[in-house]
Amino acid sequence: MVDALYIARDAGSYPWSFSGVMGLAERCLDPSEAGRLDALLAIPDEPENASPGAGGYWSEAFQRLVTTLRLRAAMLRELAPAAS
């Protein structure tokens, strides 16, 4: 799923075209994947055929995704039973 979003970003599409996939990623990706996504937070160079400003929008979308995954990880830690 992350690879597909990365490819869409590199193609110069807008992230809202993939909002369903982003929502699914927020709900279903393992929160431990947040670190893997850190490399996608930077604004990429836009290819000539890219939609203007799409790189910045992708950066924001990946920031929200990483924030959501880290929040889910914190919630899971709080909800986990204390180790004896």
N, CA, C and O atoms as CSV, one atom per row, in Angstrom:
chain,resi,resn,atom,element,x,y,z
A,1,MET,N,N,0.821,-1.173,0.000
A,1,MET,CA,C,0.000,0.000,0.000
A,1,MET,C,C,0.875,1.251,0.000
A,1,MET,O,O,0.624,2.193,-0.752
A,2,VAL,N,N,1.893,1.254,0.841
A,2,VAL,CA,C,2.791,2.405,0.910
A,2,VAL,C,C,3.513,2.586,-0.417
A,2,VAL,O,O,3.672,3.713,-0.886
A,3,ASP,N,N,3.944,1.502,-1.017
A,3,ASP,CA,C,4.629,1.594,-2.311
A,3,ASP,C,C,3.716,2.175,-3.382
A,3,ASP,O,O,4.170,2.959,-4.215
A,4,ALA,N,N,2.448,1.808,-3.377
A,4,ALA,CA,C,1.499,2.337,-4.355
A,4,ALA,C,C,1.320,3.842,-4.168
A,4,ALA,O,O,1.252,4.580,-5.152
A,5,LEU,N,N,1.243,4.304,-2.932
A,5,LEU,CA,C,1.121,5.734,-2.673
A,5,LEU,C,C,2.388,6.478,-3.088
A,5,LEU,O,O,2.324,7.592,-3.608
A,6,TYR,N,N,3.527,5.856,-2.853
A,6,TYR,CA,C,4.811,6.449,-3.258
A,6,TYR,C,C,4.854,6.611,-4.778
A,6,TYR,O,O,5.286,7.648,-5.283
A,7,ILE,N,N,4.410,5.594,-5.498
A,7,ILE,CA,C,4.393,5.641,-6.963
A,7,ILE,C,C,3.433,6.728,-7.446
A,7,ILE,O,O,3.748,7.464,-8.381
A,8,ALA,N,N,2.270,6.829,-6.814
A,8,ALA,CA,C,1.300,7.867,-7.195
A,8,ALA,C,C,1.880,9.251,-6.950
A,8,ALA,O,O,1.681,10.160,-7.756
A,9,ARG,N,N,2.587,9.414,-5.854
A,9,ARG,CA,C,3.224,10.706,-5.566
A,9,ARG,C,C,4.246,11.043,-6.638
A,9,ARG,O,O,4.283,12.169,-7.134
A,10,ASP,N,N,5.078,10.070,-6.997
A,10,ASP,CA,C,6.108,10.308,-8.008
A,10,ASP,C,C,5.525,10.571,-9.389
A,10,ASP,O,O,6.168,11.207,-10.224
A,11,ALA,N,N,4.310,10.084,-9.636
A,11,ALA,CA,C,3.666,10.317,-10.930
A,11,ALA,C,C,3.101,11.730,-11.024
A,11,ALA,O,O,2.720,12.177,-12.105
A,12,GLY,N,N,3.046,12.434,-9.894
A,12,GLY,CA,C,2.579,13.808,-9.905
A,12,GLY,C,C,1.089,13.969,-9.717
A,12,GLY,O,O,0.539,15.035,-9.993
A,13,SER,N,N,0.427,12.919,-9.250
A,13,SER,CA,C,-1.005,12.994,-8.979
A,13,SER,C,C,-1.239,13.755,-7.684
A,13,SER,O,O,-0.316,13.970,-6.898
A,14,TYR,N,N,-2.494,14.161,-7.472
A,14,TYR,CA,C,-2.864,14.783,-6.203
A,14,TYR,C,C,-3.272,13.697,-5.208
A,14,TYR,O,O,-3.875,12.698,-5.600
A,15,PRO,N,N,-2.947,13.883,-3.914
A,15,PRO,CA,C,-3.272,12.843,-2.934
A,15,PRO,C,C,-4.764,12.639,-2.733
A,15,PRO,O,O,-5.184,11.537,-2.380
A,16,TRP,N,N,-5.581,13.671,-2.946
A,16,TRP,CA,C,-7.009,13.474,-2.707
A,16,TRP,C,C,-7.624,12.529,-3.722
A,16,TRP,O,O,-8.730,12.031,-3.511
A,17,SER,N,N,-6.923,12.272,-4.825
A,17,SER,CA,C,-7.370,11.243,-5.765
A,17,SER,C,C,-7.247,9.860,-5.133
A,17,SER,O,O,-7.847,8.896,-5.609
A,18,PHE,N,N,-6.473,9.771,-4.069
A,18,PHE,CA,C,-6.209,8.504,-3.393
A,18,PHE,C,C,-6.696,8.562,-1.947
A,18,PHE,O,O,-6.174,7.854,-1.086
A,19,SER,N,N,-7.694,9.401,-1.681
A,19,SER,CA,C,-8.138,9.590,-0.298
A,19,SER,C,C,-8.664,8.302,0.325
A,19,SER,O,O,-8.470,8.073,1.519
A,20,GLY,N,N,-9.321,7.463,-0.459
A,20,GLY,CA,C,-9.800,6.196,0.072
A,20,GLY,C,C,-8.652,5.302,0.498
A,20,GLY,O,O,-8.725,4.633,1.529
A,21,VAL,N,N,-7.595,5.291,-0.293
A,21,VAL,CA,C,-6.416,4.478,0.037
A,21,VAL,C,C,-5.711,5.064,1.256
A,21,VAL,O,O,-5.245,4.325,2.123
A,22,MET,N,N,-5.632,6.387,1.321
A,22,MET,CA,C,-4.985,7.025,2.475
A,22,MET,C,C,-5.778,6.712,3.749
A,22,MET,O,O,-5.187,6.425,4.790
A,23,GLY,N,N,-7.104,6.764,3.671
A,23,GLY,CA,C,-7.929,6.433,4.828
A,23,GLY,C,C,-7.734,4.993,5.256
A,23,GLY,O,O,-7.654,4.689,6.446
A,24,LEU,N,N,-7.660,4.112,4.276
A,24,LEU,CA,C,-7.414,2.704,4.572
A,24,LEU,C,C,-6.048,2.530,5.227
A,24,LEU,O,O,-5.904,1.766,6.181
A,25,ALA,N,N,-5.046,3.242,4.710
A,25,ALA,CA,C,-3.703,3.162,5.293
A,25,ALA,C,C,-3.714,3.632,6.740
A,25,ALA,O,O,-3.080,3.018,7.598
A,26,GLU,N,N,-4.441,4.729,7.018
A,26,GLU,CA,C,-4.505,5.238,8.386
A,26,GLU,C,C,-5.133,4.231,9.343
A,26,GLU,O,O,-4.728,4.128,10.501
A,27,ARG,N,N,-6.117,3.495,8.856
A,27,ARG,CA,C,-6.823,2.549,9.717
A,27,ARG,C,C,-6.151,1.187,9.803
A,27,ARG,O,O,-6.238,0.521,10.835
A,28,CYS,N,N,-5.482,0.762,8.737
A,28,CYS,CA,C,-5.047,-0.637,8.661
A,28,CYS,C,C,-3.541,-0.865,8.725
A,28,CYS,O,O,-3.107,-1.960,9.085
A,29,LEU,N,N,-2.737,0.129,8.388
A,29,LEU,CA,C,-1.296,-0.098,8.444
A,29,LEU,C,C,-0.862,-0.332,9.885
A,29,LEU,O,O,-1.405,0.261,10.817
A,30,ASP,N,N,0.111,-1.191,10.046
A,30,ASP,CA,C,0.693,-1.428,11.361
A,30,ASP,C,C,1.365,-0.120,11.808
A,30,ASP,O,O,2.159,0.448,11.059
A,31,PRO,N,N,1.060,0.355,13.002
A,31,PRO,CA,C,1.667,1.603,13.468
A,31,PRO,C,C,3.197,1.598,13.454
A,31,PRO,O,O,3.820,2.659,13.407
A,32,SER,N,N,3.798,0.417,13.495
A,32,SER,CA,C,5.265,0.346,13.451
A,32,SER,C,C,5.819,0.776,12.094
A,32,SER,O,O,7.026,0.981,11.963
A,33,GLU,N,N,4.965,0.915,11.092
A,33,GLU,CA,C,5.397,1.347,9.764
A,33,GLU,C,C,5.656,2.852,9.692
A,33,GLU,O,O,6.160,3.336,8.679
A,34,ALA,N,N,5.325,3.594,10.737
A,34,ALA,CA,C,5.480,5.056,10.713
A,34,ALA,C,C,6.921,5.464,10.375
A,34,ALA,O,O,7.133,6.390,9.592
A,35,GLY,N,N,7.892,4.791,10.951
A,35,GLY,CA,C,9.289,5.111,10.676
A,35,GLY,C,C,9.659,4.920,9.217
A,35,GLY,O,O,10.478,5.663,8.676
A,36,ARG,N,N,9.061,3.934,8.585
A,36,ARG,CA,C,9.324,3.658,7.165
A,36,ARG,C,C,8.824,4.808,6.289
A,36,ARG,O,O,9.346,5.045,5.199
A,37,LEU,N,N,7.818,5.509,6.773
A,37,LEU,CA,C,7.220,6.598,5.995
A,37,LEU,C,C,7.934,7.931,6.166
A,37,LEU,O,O,7.652,8.875,5.428
A,38,ASP,N,N,8.847,8.028,7.117
A,38,ASP,CA,C,9.539,9.294,7.361
A,38,ASP,C,C,10.213,9.847,6.107
A,38,ASP,O,O,10.267,11.063,5.920
A,39,ALA,N,N,10.719,8.978,5.258
A,39,ALA,CA,C,11.389,9.424,4.038
A,39,ALA,C,C,10.426,10.093,3.064
A,39,ALA,O,O,10.861,10.804,2.158
A,40,LEU,N,N,9.128,9.876,3.237
A,40,LEU,CA,C,8.144,10.445,2.314
A,40,LEU,C,C,7.619,11.797,2.779
A,40,LEU,O,O,6.760,12.376,2.113
A,41,LEU,N,N,8.103,12.313,3.890
A,41,LEU,CA,C,7.590,13.565,4.431
A,41,LEU,C,C,8.139,14.795,3.713
A,41,LEU,O,O,7.511,15.854,3.736
A,42,ALA,N,N,9.288,14.670,3.083
A,42,ALA,CA,C,9.882,15.810,2.371
A,42,ALA,C,C,9.098,16.107,1.094
A,42,ALA,O,O,8.499,15.213,0.496
A,43,ILE,N,N,9.111,17.360,0.695
A,43,ILE,CA,C,8.451,17.737,-0.554
A,43,ILE,C,C,9.347,17.288,-1.707
A,43,ILE,O,O,10.498,17.716,-1.801
A,44,PRO,N,N,8.824,16.426,-2.587
A,44,PRO,CA,C,9.649,15.907,-3.684
A,44,PRO,C,C,9.793,16.932,-4.803
A,44,PRO,O,O,8.994,17.862,-4.917
A,45,ASP,N,N,10.819,16.749,-5.623
A,45,ASP,CA,C,10.945,17.541,-6.849
A,45,ASP,C,C,9.805,17.143,-7.764
A,45,ASP,O,O,9.478,15.963,-7.887
A,46,GLU,N,N,9.197,18.135,-8.407
A,46,GLU,CA,C,8.062,17.840,-9.273
A,46,GLU,C,C,8.533,17.625,-10.710
A,46,GLU,O,O,9.225,18.471,-11.276
A,47,PRO,N,N,8.153,16.484,-11.297
A,47,PRO,CA,C,8.486,16.266,-12.701
A,47,PRO,C,C,7.712,17.249,-13.584
A,47,PRO,O,O,6.731,17.847,-13.142
A,48,GLU,N,N,8.150,17.408,-14.812
A,48,GLU,CA,C,7.526,18.369,-15.726
A,48,GLU,C,C,6.036,18.137,-15.906
A,48,GLU,O,O,5.276,19.100,-16.004
A,49,ASN,N,N,5.602,16.893,-15.952
A,49,ASN,CA,C,4.199,16.589,-16.230
A,49,ASN,C,C,3.346,16.501,-14.967
A,49,ASN,O,O,2.181,16.110,-15.032
A,50,ALA,N,N,3.917,16.862,-13.818
A,50,ALA,CA,C,3.189,16.757,-12.547
A,50,ALA,C,C,2.188,17.893,-12.409
A,50,ALA,O,O,2.347,18.956,-13.010
A,51,SER,N,N,1.173,17.659,-11.622
A,51,SER,CA,C,0.208,18.707,-11.293
A,51,SER,C,C,0.898,19.712,-10.383
A,51,SER,O,O,1.577,19.314,-9.437
A,52,PRO,N,N,0.740,21.008,-10.649
A,52,PRO,CA,C,1.416,22.026,-9.833
A,52,PRO,C,C,1.053,21.917,-8.357
A,52,PRO,O,O,-0.122,21.843,-7.998
A,53,GLY,N,N,2.068,21.907,-7.515
A,53,GLY,CA,C,1.861,21.863,-6.070
A,53,GLY,C,C,1.557,20.498,-5.496
A,53,GLY,O,O,1.407,20.366,-4.281
A,54,ALA,N,N,1.462,19.479,-6.330
A,54,ALA,CA,C,1.093,18.147,-5.846
A,54,ALA,C,C,2.094,17.622,-4.823
A,54,ALA,O,O,1.703,16.956,-3.865
A,55,GLY,N,N,3.366,17.910,-5.011
A,55,GLY,CA,C,4.383,17.420,-4.079
A,55,GLY,C,C,4.160,17.903,-2.659
A,55,GLY,O,O,4.322,17.139,-1.707
A,56,GLY,N,N,3.788,19.170,-2.511
A,56,GLY,CA,C,3.504,19.718,-1.192
A,56,GLY,C,C,2.289,19.073,-0.555
A,56,GLY,O,O,2.268,18.807,0.647
A,57,TYR,N,N,1.277,18.826,-1.373
A,57,TYR,CA,C,0.074,18.169,-0.855
A,57,TYR,C,C,0.380,16.743,-0.400
A,57,TYR,O,O,-0.140,16.291,0.619
A,58,TRP,N,N,1.228,16.031,-1.158
A,58,TRP,CA,C,1.617,14.674,-0.762
A,58,TRP,C,C,2.384,14.708,0.551
A,58,TRP,O,O,2.168,13.868,1.424
A,59,SER,N,N,3.281,15.681,0.689
A,59,SER,CA,C,4.048,15.785,1.928
A,59,SER,C,C,3.109,15.947,3.117
A,59,SER,O,O,3.287,15.294,4.145
A,60,GLU,N,N,2.104,16.820,2.980
A,60,GLU,CA,C,1.120,17.012,4.058
A,60,GLU,C,C,0.317,15.737,4.320
A,60,GLU,O,O,0.047,15.389,5.469
A,61,ALA,N,N,-0.059,15.048,3.246
A,61,ALA,CA,C,-0.841,13.811,3.403
A,61,ALA,C,C,-0.027,12.744,4.140
A,61,ALA,O,O,-0.555,12.051,5.010
A,62,PHE,N,N,1.245,12.613,3.797
A,62,PHE,CA,C,2.086,11.632,4.477
A,62,PHE,C,C,2.356,12.052,5.925
A,62,PHE,O,O,2.477,11.192,6.797
A,63,GLN,N,N,2.453,13.365,6.197
A,63,GLN,CA,C,2.610,13.823,7.573
A,63,GLN,C,C,1.398,13.433,8.409
A,63,GLN,O,O,1.542,12.983,9.546
A,64,ARG,N,N,0.193,13.606,7.842
A,64,ARG,CA,C,-1.019,13.212,8.560
A,64,ARG,C,C,-1.047,11.709,8.791
A,64,ARG,O,O,-1.432,11.249,9.867
A,65,LEU,N,N,-0.637,10.940,7.777
A,65,LEU,CA,C,-0.621,9.485,7.911
A,65,LEU,C,C,0.336,9.055,9.018
A,65,LEU,O,O,-0.017,8.228,9.858
A,66,VAL,N,N,1.542,9.612,9.023
A,66,VAL,CA,C,2.539,9.256,10.039
A,66,VAL,C,C,2.046,9.668,11.426
A,66,VAL,O,O,2.207,8.916,12.387
A,67,THR,N,N,1.452,10.846,11.534
A,67,THR,CA,C,0.925,11.302,12.817
A,67,THR,C,C,-0.164,10.363,13.315
A,67,THR,O,O,-0.204,10.027,14.499
A,68,THR,N,N,-1.045,9.938,12.418
A,68,THR,CA,C,-2.112,9.016,12.796
A,68,THR,C,C,-1.541,7.680,13.259
A,68,THR,O,O,-1.992,7.122,14.259
A,69,LEU,N,N,-0.550,7.167,12.535
A,69,LEU,CA,C,0.052,5.885,12.918
A,69,LEU,C,C,0.743,5.990,14.271
A,69,LEU,O,O,0.671,5.061,15.076
A,70,ARG,N,N,1.410,7.108,14.529
A,70,ARG,CA,C,2.089,7.278,15.823
A,70,ARG,C,C,1.063,7.436,16.954
A,70,ARG,O,O,1.289,6.962,18.067
A,71,LEU,N,N,-0.041,8.087,16.673
A,71,LEU,CA,C,-1.107,8.196,17.662
A,71,LEU,C,C,-1.698,6.820,17.964
A,71,LEU,O,O,-1.936,6.488,19.125
A,72,ARG,N,N,-1.934,6.022,16.924
A,72,ARG,CA,C,-2.440,4.671,17.130
A,72,ARG,C,C,-1.469,3.847,17.960
A,72,ARG,O,O,-1.886,3.080,18.827
A,73,ALA,N,N,-0.160,4.005,17.694
A,73,ALA,CA,C,0.853,3.265,18.464
A,73,ALA,C,C,0.795,3.670,19.936
A,73,ALA,O,O,0.880,2.816,20.820
A,74,ALA,N,N,0.651,4.964,20.200
A,74,ALA,CA,C,0.561,5.428,21.592
A,74,ALA,C,C,-0.699,4.878,22.262
A,74,ALA,O,O,-0.656,4.479,23.425
A,75,MET,N,N,-1.796,4.855,21.551
A,75,MET,CA,C,-3.038,4.315,22.104
A,75,MET,C,C,-2.899,2.833,22.411
A,75,MET,O,O,-3.366,2.364,23.450
A,76,LEU,N,N,-2.261,2.093,21.513
A,76,LEU,CA,C,-2.065,0.657,21.745
A,76,LEU,C,C,-1.197,0.412,22.974
A,76,LEU,O,O,-1.453,-0.509,23.749
A,77,ARG,N,N,-0.158,1.247,23.148
A,77,ARG,CA,C,0.702,1.101,24.336
A,77,ARG,C,C,-0.108,1.360,25.608
A,77,ARG,O,O,0.038,0.637,26.593
A,78,GLU,N,N,-0.949,2.375,25.589
A,78,GLU,CA,C,-1.751,2.703,26.768
A,78,GLU,C,C,-2.795,1.642,27.073
A,78,GLU,O,O,-3.128,1.410,28.235
A,79,LEU,N,N,-3.309,1.000,26.038
A,79,LEU,CA,C,-4.359,0.005,26.221
A,79,LEU,C,C,-3.825,-1.392,26.525
A,79,LEU,O,O,-4.561,-2.271,26.974
A,80,ALA,N,N,-2.527,-1.577,26.271
A,80,ALA,CA,C,-1.926,-2.902,26.509
A,80,ALA,C,C,-1.893,-3.172,28.012
A,80,ALA,O,O,-1.629,-2.273,28.810
A,81,PRO,N,N,-2.160,-4.409,28.382
A,81,PRO,CA,C,-2.096,-4.748,29.808
A,81,PRO,C,C,-0.660,-4.574,30.325
A,81,PRO,O,O,0.308,-4.846,29.615
A,82,ALA,N,N,-0.551,-4.128,31.545
A,82,ALA,CA,C,0.770,-3.928,32.146
A,82,ALA,C,C,1.466,-5.268,32.290
A,82,ALA,O,O,0.852,-6.269,32.658
A,83,ALA,N,N,2.754,-5.268,31.994
A,83,ALA,CA,C,3.553,-6.493,32.131
A,83,ALA,C,C,3.737,-6.794,33.614
A,83,ALA,O,O,3.947,-5.884,34.417
A,84,SER,N,N,3.658,-8.064,33.971
A,84,SER,CA,C,3.787,-8.449,35.380
A,84,SER,C,C,5.237,-8.589,35.754
A,84,SER,O,O,5.550,-8.907,36.901
